Amino acid sequence: MLETKKIECDFCVVGGGIAGMCAAISAARHGAKTVLMHERPVLGGNASSEIRMWICGAGRENNETGIVQEIELENYYRNPTKNYYIWDSILYDFVMREKNITLLLNCSCMDAQTEEGQFAYGRTRRIKSIKGYQMTTQKFIEVKAGYFADCSGDSILAPLTGADFMIGRESKDEYGEKTHVEKKDSLTMGMSCLLTARETLNDVKFTPSERATKLTDEQFEFRTPDMRSEYENFWYLELGGNRDSIGDTEELRDELVNLAFGTWDYIKNSGKYDCSKYDLDFLGFLPGKRESRRMHGEYVLNSNDILDDRQFSDVVAYGGWPVDDHFPDGFYHKGTPNTNFKTPPCYQIPYRSLYSSNVDNLYFAGRNISTTHMALSSTRVMKTCGLLGQAVGTAASLAVKYKVSPNGIYDDAEKLSELQQTLMRDDCFVPSKSRKISSACLGADISGGDASIRDSIDRVNKRIYKNSECGVTVNNGDKITYVLAAPEFIKNIHVVFDCDLERRSFPGGDCEQTHSMRANIFLDSPQFSIPACLCKSFSVSIKGEDGSEEVIFDTDKNILRCVNIPINKRASSVSLTVNSNWGKTESTRVFSFDFE
């Protein structure tokens, strides 16, 4: 009999992809004792070194902030060559540095204990605990928690707990969506095993396995490999949408690996490409999935909500990727591999799509949120999933704090507002919502800056804010100071710096500039660094009621766009001094500097 280890916590997250990581980190930062259970040896899911899909989102002009931006900036600081093993370590460090997180790697969720009853808001069941098997320790691990989040992608907690879920494609008349599907079916988008290449100085031969799929010119008519393109990551090597996207994964993996080797054989040996000096650098044996089970939430987001830019009072995240529906036959579909409808940038995603319609204490984030198939084709990309994860983790911490169900946050206007305000204070952009600025800050006199640093706008967004600039530019060494009308108790100071969100200052083409990682590696692939405009060294000081000045924060190695500094003291003035930036220029842009 194998040993069972028992853990108790406030919040348990299943799945350590980008969504699960952000959920766990945000909950832990807000005081919730959190367990993150992940079945793989490395974090990141589809973004990890095991699969190597780069993180996409709403586009450079709407680049996501919050935890996903923190991860990007640390990657540019520590990983100038976009090395996947350093990337894995960065994701690992982000989780391990949170003292409130217990990380369980190599641990597959396999069972759950639930109880049935009449719970708040008509829910009929509740999760008491889940059990995982950790292959490295040969132990079962049972986690008892007040709240759970399924960020597993495949929604493993649906069959284990009886949570309502959906799978497949809705008919065009069910939601009135722009789709060619006449009758509801169980078909999905497929999965891919990616490959990447490295340019070398010497000729490199390739001898394929006997299992490599033999491919013809006809099969590449609508899928033309371009080895000199920064964008070529072979995403179209896709199968499984017309099969069981969970039950058939092992068989599909075999077919995908053979297809990937066959593709490389075609590129290297068909004589149609000048690729003699390219070597196969990576071929993934773990398929990256696009779609399987989708949880059923309080609200099912559909593609009309996205394309019509519907405004939600409970907005907690946004998207901007196209409605990008892949045909179920994948690589063997005769014609273009996908349809693509442009979406309004920063379309809204409601909180109600992130918690279960029938399980009292179950959240979810990632590609398995409560959407139709067509809406999923946009919301599934990983930067969007990261925002969803941060929203779920923050919401769970509030549920722990107030001892309410997920629906209890939505049903209470003050708690919903607190969720949105907390996300914005933590550097998440919540379209149509404004971060509240304290009356003490609004009433204080400013020197060294102007009112733009306390207008609650923390970024440039030409569509939402109609602005092309944000905040003020200060000479390094100068102070921005608030002098209060009378001493006030100050809880927190909020500072946001310019980090070149659009990445216009970065080397390389559009793809290199806007993706944290790369696919193919060329001899002239650029090296990266932290954005030159970002503040490197700054300090914050306050004057007490007696007039004495105290430096309360000081750093000479800042790599964050947004810094929240807890104060919890009475003060008569507050000052920010920017000393330098990473580009060593004489002035630095400050987007926001305010306090509450």
N, C-alpha and C positions, 0 to 999 in steps of 0.2 A: 504493500500500500504506500503510495507516494504521500509525502508531507503536504499539508495545506497551510499556507501562511495567510493570516488574516490581517487586513488593514482597514481602519476606519478613517473617513475623511468627510469633508463638506461636499465635495464636487469631484466626480470621476469622469474623465474624458476617455473615450475609446477611439483610438486612431491618432497617430502622431504625424499626419501630413501637415501642410501649412495651416489648414483650418483648425485642426486639433491643437497644434502648438500654440496658435494665437489665443484659442479658448482657454487653455491651461495657464498660459502666461498672464493673460488679463485677469482671470479669476484670482490667481495667486498674488498678483500685485495689489489687489484690493482686499487681501486678508483671508481669502477662502483657502482652507487646507485642501489641496488638490492632488489627485492621482492621475497620471497620464499613462495609459496602457497602450502599447504599440507592438504589433506583431513582427516588425522588422528590426534588424540590428542598427539601422540608421534612421534618423528622422527625416521628414520632408516629403514622404509619399512620392507622388509623381515628380516632384522637384529634386529628389535625392539622387545620389550617384548611381543608384540601382536602376533608375528609369531615365532620368536626364531630360525631362520636359522643362523648358524654361518657364518662368512665371510670367503669365500675361495678365492684362487687366483692361482698364478703361481707356488706355492710351496716354501718350506723353503729356498732353495738355490737361489731363484729369488724373494724373499719377496718384496712386493711393498713398496715404500717409499712415500714421499709427505704427503698430508693431511691424507691419511688412516694410515700412520705410526704414525703421531702425535696423532691420535685418539687412536690407540693401546697403545702407551706409556702412555698416560694419564690414560687409563683404568687400566693398570697394576699398576700405581701409586696410583690411588684412589679406585680401586675395587679389592682387593686381593682375594676375594672369588667368583668373576665373578657373582655378583648379578645383575639380569636383570634390577632392578629398578634404581640402581646406573648407570648402562650402559645407560639407557634412559636419565638420568640427564646429563651424560657426552656429549652425542650427542646434547642435548638441549643447554648446555653451549657453545659448539663449535660454534653454530649458533648465540646465543644471545650475545656473546662477540664481534661480529663484528658490529661496529657502522654503517656500510653502508648497513646492512641487515634489512629489515622489514619482520618479520616472521608472516605468517597468518596460524595458525593451525585450525583444524576443518573446513577447507574451501575447498569445492569441486568445481573444475573448471567446469562450466556448459555452457558457451557461449563464443563467440569470435566475434569481428568485424574485417573484412578484407576489403581490397580494391584490385580491379583487375587492371592490367595495364601491360605495358612493362617495366620491371625492369632490372637491370644489370644482365648480364650473362644468359639472356633468362628466368629469373623467371617471372611468370605471376601473382603472387599475393603477398600481404604483410599483416602482422597482425598489426592492429592498437591498439587493446586492447583485454583483456579477462575479463570475469566476473565469480566470484565465489560466492557461497552461504556459509556463515559462520553460522553453526547451533547454536553455543553457543550465538551469539549476535543477531541472526535472522536479519542479514543484508546481502544485496548483496554488494560485493566489486568489483569494476571495476578498473583494473590495465592497465594503458597506458604506453607502453614502446617502446624503439627503437628496442630491440632485445628480443627474447623469447627462452626458452629452454624447451622442453618436456622431463622431466625425470620421467614421471608418470608410466612407465612400460607398461601400456595399450595404450599409445599414444593417449590420449584424444584429443589432438589438431589436430589429423588427421581428424576425422569427423567434428570437429568444424571449421576448417579453409580450408578444401579441400587439405591438404597436401597429396601428394602421399604416399601410404604405401603398404606393402605386408603382407600376412598372409598365413600360411600353409607351406607345404613342396614342394620344387622344384623337378622335375623329374631328374633322374640321367644324362640325356643328356643335360639338360639346361646349367649346368656349368661343366659337366664332373666330378661331385663329387662322392666320394665313398659312395653310398647310395643304398639301396634296393628299393627305390621308383621308379617305372617305369613310373607313370603318375602323374603329378602335382595334389595335392589335398589341402584341407583346414584343414587337421589334424595338431595338435600341440603336444607339450609335455603338460602333465597335471599339476595339482596343488595339494598341500598337506596341510593338517592340522596336524601339528606336535604334538607329546606328549613327555613328559619327566617324569622320575621317580626319586624318592629319596629313598636311602637306609636308613632304620631306625634300631633301636635296638629291636623293638618289632614286633610281627606278625601283619600284617594289612590285613583285609579282603576287598574284593571288590565285591559289588553287582551291576551288570550292569543295565543300563536303559533298559526298554522294547524295545527301538528303536535301541539298539546296534546290529550291524550286526553279525549274527552267522557265525563263520568261522571254517574251517576244516583244518586238517593236509595237505590235498592236496593243499590248497591255499597258504600254507607257504613253499611249496617244494623248491622254489627258493628265498625265502625271510625269512631267519631264524633269528628271533630276538636273540640278544645276550646281555643280561642285564649287563654283566660285561665288555662290550667293551666301551671304551671311545668314539668310533665312532658311537655307536648306537643312531641315532636320528630319525629313522622311516621315512626317506625320501621317501621310496618306498610305503608309504600309499598315492597313487597318483591316481587321477581320472580326467577326463575332456578333455583329448587330442583328444578324438573322438566326442566331443560336441563343442558347442560354448564357447570358453574359456573366453569370456566376458559376453555374454547375459545369459548364464546358470550358472553363478557363485553362485547365491543364492541357487539354487537347488543342485548344486554340493557341496556347503558348508554343507548342511544337510546330504548328503550322506557321506561326508568325516568325519564329526563328528561321525556319527554312525559307520563308519569303524574304526575310532580310538578307540572308546569305545569297539567295538567288538574285536579289537586287544588286548587291555589291559585285557579284559575278558578272551581271549584265553591264554594269558601269565600267568595270575593269577590263572585261574581255570581249565585249561585243564590237569593239573598234569604233564606236560612235562617240566616245568621249576621250579627251586628252587628259587622262588621269594616271599616267604612268608613275608619277611621283607621289601619289596619294596612298597612304596606308590605312587600313581599317583600325581605328583607334578604340572604338567601343561598340559593342552590340549587346543590348539588354535582353536578359532572359526572364525578366519580370515584366509582364505586360502593363502598360499604362492604360487605365480604364477611363472612359468618358462617361459611361452611364450604366446604372443597374437599378437597384431599388431607390425610390424617392419616398421619403417619409411624408405622411399626410398631416398637415398642420392645421392650425386655426384658420389659416387662409392659404389658398392655393394660388400662387403667383402665375399669371399666364402671359403669353407673349404680347397680347394687346395692352396689358398694363405697362409693358416695357416700351413697345413701339409708340404708344400714345402718351408716354411720359406721365403716367398717373401719379398724382401726389398723394402720399399716405401720411396721416397724422402720426403714425407709429414708425416712421422711417428710421432705420438704424444703420443702413449701409447703402451702397450704390454699386451699379455696374456700368458698363460701357462697351463691352465686347459685342460684336455683331450677333444677331440670331443666326448661329452658325451650325445648321443641322446637317449631319453627315448621313449619307445613304446607308441603310443597314448592310448591303452587300459589300461595303467597304472597297477594298482594292479591286474587286472583281465587278464592281458596278460599271456598266457601260455608259460612260459619260463623265462629266465633272464630278468630283467626289463629294461635293457639299453644296448646299444653298447658303446664301449669305445676305441677310438684311441688315442694313446699317441701323444702329440704335441711337436714340438721343443720348448724348453724353451725360453721365451722372443720373441715369434713371434710378428710381427709388426702389428699395427692397424693404418690405415691412417686417417688423418684429414678429408679427403673428405667423409668419412663414417659417419660424425658427423653433417652434415647440409643438409637441404632439397634440393631436386632437382628442386622443383617448387615454394617454398615459400621463398621470398627474405630474410627474417630476422629470420628464424627458425633454431635453433640448437636442438640436442637431445643427450642424454647420458643415459646409462643404458642398460637394456636388449632389448631396442627397437631401437638400432642403425641400420644402413643400412647394413644388412648381409643376407645371405641365412639362411634357417632353420638349416642346418648342421653347419655353422659357429657360429650361435647363441648358439648352444649347448655347445660351449666353452667360448664365450665372455660374457655370461650371468652372471657369478659368480661375487660376489659383490666387491671384491678387484679390479678386472678388471674394473667394473663399476665405482668405485671411481676414478681410473686413468682417465677414459673417462670423468667423471664429471669435474675433475680438468682441463683437457685439454679444455673442452668447456667453462668453466668459464673464463679461462685465455684468450682464443680466443675472447670471447665476450668483455672482457675489452679492448682488442686491437681494436676490431671493433668500440667500443665506442670512443676510443682515436683518431682513424684515420677516423671515419665516413665512413666506408666502409662496404660492405656486407660480410657475412662469406666467400663467394667465393673470395672476394677481398683480404682476407688474404692469401689464397692459391695461387692466381694468381700473387702475388708480392713476389719475392724471399726474399727480405729484411724483409718483414713483417712475412713471414713464418719462416724465421730463428729467428726472434725476439720471435715468439711464442715458438719455440723449446728451445731457450736459456733461456727464462723466466721459462719454466717448469723445466729445469735442475737446474737453480739457486734456484728454490723453492723445490728442492730435489726430483724431478721426474726423474726416470731412463728412458732415451729415447734411445733404442738400435740403434747402428750405428752412433749416434751423440755424439759429444764431447763439453763439456762446454768450452767456450772461456775464456782464461786467459789474462788479460791486459798485454801489453808490459812492463808497469812500474813494475808490479809484477814479470814477467819473468826476468827482468833485474836487480832486486834488490838482494843484498847480503843477505844470510840467516845464522842465527846462532841459535843453539838449535834444528835444524831440517835439512831436506834435500829436494831435488827437488821433492820428492814424494808427498809433501803436496801441490804442485802447478801443478800437472800433469793432473788436471781436473777429475781424477777418485775418485769418492766419495763412493765407496763400493767395496767389494769383489764380483766378478762374474767370476767363472772359465771358463765359456763358452765364454763370450764376451771379458773379459779383460785378460784371461789366468793368473789370479793372485790368490794367496792364502792368501796374506796379502795386506794391504792398509795403506798408510800413515806412521806415526812414533809413537813410544811409548815414552812419556816424563815423567820424574820424576815430581811428584806433587810439585809445587812451582817453577819449572824452567820455563824460558821464551823461546818462539820461536819468533824471531825478524827478520823483514825485514828492511834493511837499504837501502833507495832509492839512486840512483845515484844523483838525484837532487829532491827538493821538488815537489810533484805532488798533483793535486786535486784528492782526493779519494772519490768515491761515495758510495761504499758499501764494507763491509767485509763479506766474506763467510766462515763459520766454520762448519765442519761436524765431529761428534764424532762416535766412535764405540758404537753401541747399541745392539750388538749380534743379527743381523738381522736373523740369522738362528735359534735363540732361543735354542742353544745347552745347555746353562747353566740353563735353566728353569727346574723346577721339573715336575714329571709325565711322561707319555708316549708321543709318537709322537703327538697324537691328542691334548693333554693338552698343549704341548709346542707351537704348531703352530696355535692355535685358540684363539681369544680374549675371547670367551665365551665357555661354555660347554653345553652338553645336559644333561645326567643323572648325578645325584649328589650322590657320594658314601661317606661312612663314612671316607674313607681315601683320599678324594679329596684334592689335595694340595692347599695351598695359594700362591699367587703370589706377586711380587713386581717389581719395576722398575729394568731393567737389571743392574746387579752389575757393569759391565764395563763402563756404561755410565757416562760421566763427570757430576758431581753435581755442582761444584763451579768453575767459571773461570772469568777472566776479560780481557778486551781488552783496550789497551792504544795506544796513538799516541804521537809523538813529532812534534811540530809545526816548522815553519820555523825559529823561534827564539831559538829553542832548548828546550823549556819548554815542560814538559810531562803532558798529560791530560788523565785521565781514562775516557773512553767514554762509557764503558759498564761493568757492574759488577753484578753477580748473585751468590747466594749460594743455589739455588734450581732449577737448570736446569733439565728439563725432555724432552728436545728436542734433536733429532739427528742432525738436521740442523738448524743453527741460521744465519740469515742474519741481519747484523747490519748497518743501514744507517749512513754514516759519513758526506759527503758533506763538507769536509774541506781539506785544503792543509796540507800535512804532509811530514816529512823527514824520519820518521820510523814508523813502526807499530808492536805492540807486543801482543802476546797471552800468558797469564799465566793460566795454569790449576792448581787449588788448591786441588781438591779432586774428587773422584768418589763415586758412590753409594755403591760400595763394600768395601770402605775404604782400598783399597790396595795402594801401594806406587807409582804406575805409572798408566798412562791413555793413551789410544790410540786415536790419532787425525788423522782422515782420510784426511781432507783437511783444509787448512788455507790459503786463498788468498784474493785478493782484486781487485776492478776495479775502 
